Amino acid sequence: MPLTFRRLALFCTLLCFVLALVWGVAAERLLTFWDIPHSEAAALMGRRIAALLLGVGVMFFSVRDCPPSPARAGVVRGFMVGCLAMAFLGLYDWLSGHAGPGILISVVAEFGLGLAFISVGNGERAMLRQIQTSR
């Protein structure tokens, strides 16, 4: 089963909705899993992250059937950069002792999503070049 933008967008929609729910109602469990102490500040940030993830999930659901375009390529690049940045930050936080080994699951998932979006993004660029040269 080839990796397509539609499949990746639907997967990210589901993932973002699940993570929004977890951050919104059970942030302390996620923080505990990462060996980060729960605090009011962490709870506040968790709720804000939940709202952001809800919006990103809606964004991916909305563009899942859009044809290749510069706008769709921008969505792909933006999410890819965000995923890879979070993966590297998570790795840094683990190595510096700010988070426990539980964060490595998130690091692997974020790195995997970043690579998936690189793969889809490469296909996007090839399709856009074909569209532009056929005009």
N, CA, C and O of each residue as an XYZ file, in Angstrom:
540
protein
N       0.847     -1.169      0.000
C       0.000      0.000      0.000
C       0.901      1.243      0.000
O       1.584      1.514      0.987
N       0.901      1.991     -1.101
C       1.790      3.154     -1.199
C       1.343      4.282     -0.263
O       0.158      4.453      0.025
N       2.332      5.036      0.192
C       2.051      6.179      1.047
C       1.572      7.328      0.174
O       2.300      7.800     -0.699
N       0.362      7.769      0.409
C      -0.198      8.891     -0.336
C      -0.495     10.027      0.624
O      -0.591      9.834      1.836
N      -0.638     11.214      0.056
C      -0.981     12.361      0.884
C      -2.311     12.124      1.599
O      -2.445     12.450      2.778
N      -3.273     11.571      0.907
C      -4.594     11.355      1.509
C      -4.495     10.439      2.729
O      -5.050     10.746      3.784
N      -3.800      9.332      2.589
C      -3.654      8.396      3.718
C      -2.906      9.045      4.882
O      -3.293      8.895      6.041
N      -1.846      9.759      4.566
C      -1.068     10.419      5.609
C      -1.886     11.518      6.287
O      -1.807     11.693      7.503
N      -2.667     12.253      5.505
C      -3.512     13.306      6.077
C      -4.576     12.707      6.988
O      -4.847     13.253      8.057
N      -5.179     11.600      6.585
C      -6.186     10.958      7.444
C      -5.559     10.386      8.710
O      -6.147     10.472      9.788
N      -4.372      9.805      8.585
C      -3.671      9.306      9.768
C      -3.356     10.457     10.721
O      -3.563     10.338     11.929
N      -2.861     11.562     10.186
C      -2.539     12.712     11.024
C      -3.798     13.316     11.645
O      -3.754     13.802     12.775
N      -4.907     13.291     10.929
C      -6.173     13.761     11.487
C      -6.512     12.956     12.734
O      -6.781     13.521     13.794
N      -6.499     11.645     12.602
C      -6.816     10.768     13.731
C      -5.821     10.959     14.874
O      -6.219     11.076     16.033
N      -4.547     10.989     14.553
C      -3.506     11.159     15.567
C      -3.678     12.486     16.307
O      -3.594     12.526     17.535
N      -3.913     13.552     15.580
C      -4.083     14.868     16.207
C      -5.315     14.891     17.106
O      -5.269     15.472     18.191
N      -6.417     14.270     16.678
C      -7.627     14.242     17.505
C      -7.395     13.436     18.786
O      -7.819     13.849     19.866
N      -6.726     12.295     18.667
C      -6.437     11.480     19.849
C      -5.508     12.236     20.800
O      -5.746     12.269     22.007
N      -4.461     12.838     20.261
C      -3.533     13.591     21.109
C      -4.203     14.811     21.737
O      -3.901     15.161     22.878
N      -5.099     15.457     21.012
C      -5.838     16.593     21.579
C      -6.677     16.131     22.759
O      -6.748     16.814     23.781
N      -7.307     14.982     22.623
C      -8.106     14.438     23.721
C      -7.217     14.120     24.929
O      -7.554     14.464     26.062
N      -6.085     13.463     24.680
C      -5.175     13.106     25.777
C      -4.643     14.365     26.461
O      -4.685     14.467     27.687
N      -4.148     15.316     25.684
C      -3.622     16.545     26.277
C      -4.720     17.334     26.985
O      -4.461     17.999     27.988
N      -5.935     17.261     26.471
C      -7.026     18.030     27.052
C      -7.563     17.464     28.352
O      -7.944     18.219     29.246
N      -7.598     16.140     28.467
C      -8.233     15.548     29.658
C      -7.291     14.728     30.538
O      -7.628     14.432     31.684
N      -6.133     14.360     30.029
C      -5.236     13.510     30.823
C      -3.775     13.907     30.644
O      -2.904     13.043     30.542
N      -3.504     15.202     30.605
C      -2.133     15.672     30.399
C      -1.191     15.145     31.474
O      -0.027     14.855     31.200
N      -1.703     15.022     32.702
C      -0.831     14.568     33.793
C      -0.311     13.154     33.553
O       0.804     12.827     33.959
N      -1.108     12.317     32.899
C      -0.634     10.948     32.602
C       0.485     10.968     31.572
O       1.471     10.242     31.698
N       0.326     11.800     30.560
C       1.375     11.911     29.548
C       2.651     12.474     30.165
O       3.747     11.985     29.892
N       2.507     13.493     30.989
C       3.676     14.075     31.647
C       4.346     13.057     32.567
O       5.573     12.978     32.617
N       3.549     12.285     33.289
C       4.097     11.239     34.157
C       4.862     10.205     33.339
O       5.930      9.750     33.749
N       4.317      9.836     32.184
C       4.975      8.871     31.304
C       6.336      9.402     30.851
O       7.279      8.634     30.660
N       6.429     10.729     30.681
C       7.682     11.352     30.263
C       8.563     11.719     31.454
O       9.623     12.317     31.272
N       8.146     11.373     32.662
C       8.879     11.725     33.888
C       9.026     13.236     34.068
O      10.077     13.729     34.478
N       7.950     13.958     33.752
C       7.920     15.405     33.941
C       6.892     15.697     35.020
O       5.755     15.237     34.920
N       7.264     16.455     36.055
C       6.307     16.727     37.134
C       5.110     17.533     36.639
O       5.250     18.461     35.843
N       3.931     17.155     37.130
C       2.716     17.879     36.770
C       2.657     19.174     37.568
O       2.973     19.192     38.757
N       2.253     20.251     36.913
C       2.085     21.536     37.579
C       0.938     22.266     36.897
O       0.463     21.842     35.843
N       0.502     23.346     37.490
C      -0.552     24.151     36.864
C      -0.079     24.726     35.532
O      -0.851     24.814     34.577
N       1.194     25.117     35.472
C       1.746     25.647     34.218
C       1.741     24.567     33.129
O       1.399     24.838     31.977
N       2.124     23.346     33.505
C       2.122     22.247     32.533
C       0.697     21.925     32.091
O       0.468     21.626     30.919
N      -0.265     21.982     33.020
C      -1.664     21.724     32.673
C      -2.186     22.794     31.717
O      -2.888     22.484     30.755
N      -1.843     24.048     31.983
C      -2.252     25.133     31.098
C      -1.689     24.923     29.695
O      -2.413     25.048     28.708
N      -0.395     24.603     29.608
C       0.223     24.367     28.303
C      -0.379     23.139     27.620
O      -0.543     23.125     26.400
N      -0.708     22.107     28.403
C      -1.344     20.919     27.840
C      -2.681     21.246     27.195
O      -2.980     20.753     26.108
N      -3.487     22.071     27.849
C      -4.779     22.459     27.273
C      -4.595     23.278     25.999
O      -5.353     23.126     25.042
N      -3.594     24.140     25.993
C      -3.325     24.948     24.804
C      -2.805     24.071     23.651
O      -3.151     24.289     22.490
N      -1.981     23.090     23.985
C      -1.508     22.142     22.977
C      -2.685     21.351     22.412
O      -2.736     21.080     21.212
N      -3.632     20.982     23.277
C      -4.811     20.245     22.828
C      -5.591     21.055     21.803
O      -6.027     20.515     20.786
N      -5.770     22.345     22.061
C      -6.497     23.198     21.118
C      -5.758     23.304     19.789
O      -6.375     23.257     18.725
N      -4.446     23.445     19.852
C      -3.645     23.524     18.627
C      -3.735     22.226     17.832
O      -3.900     22.258     16.612
N      -3.628     21.094     18.508
C      -3.722     19.798     17.829
C      -5.101     19.583     17.221
O      -5.218     18.993     16.147
N      -6.132     20.048     17.885
C      -7.479     19.953     17.324
C      -7.549     20.719     16.005
O      -8.107     20.232     15.022
N      -6.982     21.915     15.997
C      -6.957     22.713     14.770
C      -6.152     22.066     13.659
O      -6.565     22.091     12.500
N      -5.017     21.493     13.994
C      -4.183     20.825     12.981
C      -4.922     19.612     12.420
O      -4.863     19.346     11.219
N      -5.618     18.877     13.290
C      -6.403     17.738     12.822
C      -7.491     18.164     11.842
O      -7.699     17.509     10.821
N      -8.180     19.250     12.148
C      -9.207     19.775     11.237
C      -8.567     20.207      9.920
O      -9.126     19.977      8.848
N      -7.401     20.829     10.002
C      -6.690     21.260      8.796
C      -6.385     20.066      7.891
O      -6.648     20.111      6.689
N      -5.833     19.000      8.470
C      -5.508     17.829      7.652
C      -6.754     17.168      7.090
O      -6.749     16.710      5.947
N      -7.815     17.111      7.872
C      -9.045     16.521      7.349
C      -9.579     17.356      6.190
O     -10.106     16.812      5.220
N      -9.444     18.672      6.292
C      -9.957     19.569      5.253
C      -9.184     19.472      3.945
O      -9.769     19.651      2.877
N      -7.883     19.193      4.001
C      -7.072     19.179      2.778
C      -6.806     17.775      2.244
O      -6.079     17.616      1.263
N      -7.379     16.766      2.870
C      -7.041     15.382      2.517
C      -7.282     15.052      1.045
O      -6.560     14.231      0.481
N      -8.270     15.665      0.413
C      -8.594     15.363     -0.985
C      -8.179     16.465     -1.956
O      -8.552     16.425     -3.128
N      -7.418     17.442     -1.485
C      -6.972     18.523     -2.368
C      -5.929     17.997     -3.354
O      -5.088     17.174     -2.993
N      -5.984     18.468     -4.587
C      -4.963     18.051     -5.557
C      -3.625     18.707     -5.213
O      -3.577     19.666     -4.443
N      -2.543     18.185     -5.788
C      -1.236     18.801     -5.550
C      -1.259     20.279     -5.928
O      -1.747     20.651     -6.995
N      -0.730     21.101     -5.051
C      -0.702     22.543     -5.272
C       0.376     23.135     -4.372
O       0.847     22.477     -3.444
N       0.762     24.369     -4.646
C       1.724     25.015     -3.748
C       1.201     25.115     -2.309
O       1.976     24.999     -1.360
N      -0.099     25.327     -2.148
C      -0.667     25.410     -0.795
C      -0.558     24.063     -0.078
O      -0.168     24.018      1.089
N      -0.894     22.982     -0.751
C      -0.791     21.654     -0.134
C       0.664     21.321      0.168
O       0.964     20.722      1.200
N       1.573     21.708     -0.732
C       3.003     21.492     -0.488
C       3.452     22.275      0.744
O       4.308     21.810      1.497
N       2.878     23.460      0.953
C       3.205     24.240      2.142
C       2.749     23.555      3.417
O       3.452     23.591      4.427
N       1.570     22.926      3.382
C       1.078     22.164      4.533
C       2.032     21.010      4.824
O       2.380     20.759      5.978
N       2.445     20.322      3.788
C       3.366     19.185      3.946
C       4.687     19.653      4.551
O       5.166     19.068      5.522
N       5.279     20.706      3.983
C       6.566     21.201      4.488
C       6.455     21.703      5.921
O       7.325     21.434      6.750
N       5.388     22.428      6.206
C       5.217     22.969      7.555
C       5.104     21.885      8.608
O       5.736     21.969      9.661
N       4.300     20.865      8.331
C       4.135     19.800      9.311
C       5.404     18.965      9.427
O       5.750     18.505     10.515
N       6.098     18.768      8.306
C       7.358     18.017      8.322
C       8.385     18.735      9.191
O       9.046     18.101     10.013
N       8.525     20.029      9.021
C       9.477     20.798      9.830
C       9.084     20.737     11.299
O       9.944     20.561     12.162
N       7.788     20.882     11.595
C       7.327     20.810     12.976
C       7.612     19.466     13.619
O       8.067     19.406     14.762
N       7.347     18.384     12.892
C       7.596     17.043     13.432
C       9.074     16.814     13.700
O       9.442     16.307     14.760
N       9.916     17.181     12.757
C      11.359     16.972     12.945
C      11.900     17.862     14.061
O      12.776     17.437     14.815
N      11.398     19.079     14.176
C      11.831     19.961     15.261
C      11.434     19.370     16.617
O      12.233     19.374     17.553
N      10.196     18.861     16.724
C       9.775     18.247     17.983
C      10.602     17.010     18.299
O      10.933     16.770     19.460
N      10.942     16.222     17.284
C      11.758     15.029     17.508
C      13.126     15.419     18.063
O      13.601     14.819     19.027
N      13.756     16.416     17.459
C      15.075     16.833     17.932
C      14.997     17.474     19.320
O      15.885     17.266     20.147
N      13.946     18.249     19.578
C      13.775     18.832     20.913
C      13.536     17.747     21.961
O      14.080     17.817     23.063
N      12.731     16.752     21.624
C      12.493     15.645     22.547
C      13.767     14.881     22.853
O      14.012     14.500     23.998
N      14.575     14.657     21.830
C      15.859     13.984     22.026
C      16.777     14.825     22.911
O      17.437     14.301     23.809
N      16.813     16.126     22.653
C      17.611     17.024     23.488
C      17.124     16.982     24.940
O      17.930     16.879     25.865
N      15.803     17.061     25.139
C      15.259     17.050     26.498
C      15.570     15.746     27.222
O      15.828     15.752     28.426
N      15.547     14.636     26.502
C      15.890     13.353     27.120
C      17.369     13.309     27.477
O      17.736     12.920     28.586
N      18.226     13.715     26.525
C      19.673     13.674     26.770
C      20.096     14.629     27.881
O      21.047     14.349     28.611
N      19.398     15.751     28.012
C      19.763     16.722     29.044
C      19.093     16.436     30.387
O      19.325     17.153     31.360
N      18.263     15.390     30.444
C      17.632     15.017     31.703
C      16.352     15.763     32.024
O      15.832     15.640     33.133
N      15.834     16.532     31.083
C      14.583     17.257     31.310
C      13.364     16.354     31.187
O      12.291     16.689     31.690
N      13.516     15.219     30.529
C      12.421     14.264     30.337
C      12.984     12.856     30.453
O      14.167     12.619     30.206
N      12.115     11.930     30.832
C      12.527     10.542     30.975
C      12.483      9.799     29.650
O      12.153     10.382     28.616
N      12.815      8.511     29.680
C      12.889      7.723     28.453
C      11.539      7.547     27.751
O      11.505      7.184     26.575
N      10.436      7.794     28.444
C       9.125      7.692     27.795
C       8.967      8.643     26.627
O       8.184      8.387     25.712
N       9.710      9.746     26.654
C       9.602     10.722     25.562
C      10.171     10.163     24.256
O       9.870     10.673     23.177
N      10.994      9.112     24.357
C      11.594      8.542     23.143
C      10.546      7.932     22.216
O      10.759      7.868     21.005
N       9.423      7.486     22.765
C       8.333      6.989     21.917
C       7.813      8.133     21.050
O       7.569      7.959     19.856
N       7.649      9.289     21.658
C       7.212     10.465     20.889
C       8.265     10.876     19.867
O       7.931     11.248     18.742
N       9.527     10.810     20.252
C      10.617     11.172     19.345
C      10.589     10.272     18.111
O      10.709     10.758     16.987
N      10.432      8.980     18.313
C      10.396      8.038     17.186
C       9.181      8.325     16.300
O       9.294      8.334     15.074
N       8.024      8.559     16.919
C       6.807      8.851     16.142
C       6.959     10.147     15.356
O       6.584     10.206     14.185
N       7.503     11.182     15.981
C       7.680     12.469     15.303
C       8.696     12.358     14.171
O       8.499     12.928     13.097
N       9.764     11.638     14.407
C      10.766     11.444     13.352
C      10.152     10.658     12.192
O      10.367     10.990     11.026
N       9.384      9.610     12.523
C       8.715      8.829     11.476
C       7.740      9.659     10.665
O       7.696      9.547      9.440
N       6.950     10.499     11.344
C       6.020     11.372     10.619
C       6.785     12.372      9.750
O       6.389     12.640      8.615
N       7.869     12.916     10.276
C       8.678     13.838      9.475
C       9.193     13.180      8.213
O       9.140     13.771      7.134
N       9.695     11.952      8.340
C      10.176     11.220      7.156
C       9.045     10.899      6.193
O       9.226     10.961      4.977
N       7.877     10.555      6.730
C       6.721     10.277      5.866
C       6.344     11.528      5.073
O       6.023     11.444      3.888
N       6.383     12.673      5.722
C       6.059     13.908      5.010
C       7.147     14.301      4.025
O       6.856     14.916      2.999
N       8.399     13.957      4.319
C       9.454     14.175      3.321
C       9.155     13.334      2.082
O       9.266     13.820      0.956
N       8.778     12.080      2.289
C       8.460     11.190      1.178
C       7.297     11.725      0.356
O       7.363     11.776     -0.872
N       6.229     12.123      1.044
C       5.067     12.671      0.341
C       5.431     13.995     -0.333
O       4.985     14.275     -1.446
N       6.246     14.808      0.351
C       6.662     16.092     -0.217
C       7.473     15.926     -1.486
O       7.330     16.715     -2.420
N       8.325     14.910     -1.534
C       9.097     14.651     -2.757
C       8.161     14.300     -3.905
O       8.366     14.750     -5.033
N       7.141     13.506     -3.629
C       6.146     13.185     -4.656
C       5.367     14.416     -5.079
O       5.027     14.570     -6.252
N       5.080     15.305     -4.114
C       4.371     16.558     -4.411
C       5.180     17.396     -5.409
O       4.637     17.894     -6.395
N       6.477     17.544     -5.145
C       7.310     18.359     -6.024
C       7.366     17.772     -7.434
O       7.325     18.509     -8.419
N       7.460     16.455     -7.526
C       7.502     15.815     -8.844
C       6.188     16.038     -9.589
O       6.196     16.323    -10.786
N       5.052     15.908     -8.883
C       3.756     16.124     -9.533
C       3.582     17.575     -9.953
O       3.065     17.842    -11.038
N       4.005     18.516     -9.117
C       3.885     19.936     -9.476
C       4.728     20.267    -10.698
O       4.309     21.048    -11.552
N       5.926     19.668    -10.784
C       6.778     19.902    -11.967
C       6.091     19.363    -13.222
O       6.127     20.008    -14.270
N       5.469     18.193    -13.124
C       4.766     17.630    -14.280
C       3.614     18.525    -14.698
O       3.409     18.765    -15.888
N       2.867     19.018    -13.731
C       1.735     19.904    -14.039
C       2.215     21.174    -14.712
O       1.604     21.633    -15.677
N       3.303     21.751    -14.217
C       3.811     23.004    -14.779
C       4.406     22.814    -16.157
O       4.269     23.695    -17.006
N       5.069     21.683    -16.409
C       5.672     21.472    -17.734
C       4.635     21.066    -18.762
O       4.876     21.224    -19.959
N       3.491     20.547    -18.342
C       2.459     20.137    -19.315
C       1.605     21.312    -19.767
O       0.794     21.174    -20.683
N       1.779     22.449    -19.143
C       0.969     23.633    -19.531
C       1.538     24.328    -20.707
O       0.986     25.332    -21.158
